[in-house]
Amino acid sequence: NEGSQEKNKKKVSADNVDDIVSKTLAQIHERQGKLDAAIRTYERLIELRPNQREQYQEEIIRLKAKKGQGSNEEE
């Protein structure tokens, strides 16, 4: 039983790190001009953290508006 508890602790920690990295990753994508990748990352964050949906949705709207201004998108 200790083994499964330890496994669960590691999973929770990995999930927490993934959440932090994902927001940072979205910001990095944006700085690199990879707006579609940034949008996808924020969409994933909404799935991971539905309680922060409004915040991430605002970022998506902002990025889509930025895309519409003709910035170059490279994947």
PyMOL commands that set and color helices and strands:
alter all, ss='L'
color gray80, all
select helices_A, chain A and resi 2-31+35-48+50-68
alter helices_A, ss='H'
color red, helices_A
deselect
rebuild
show_as cartoon
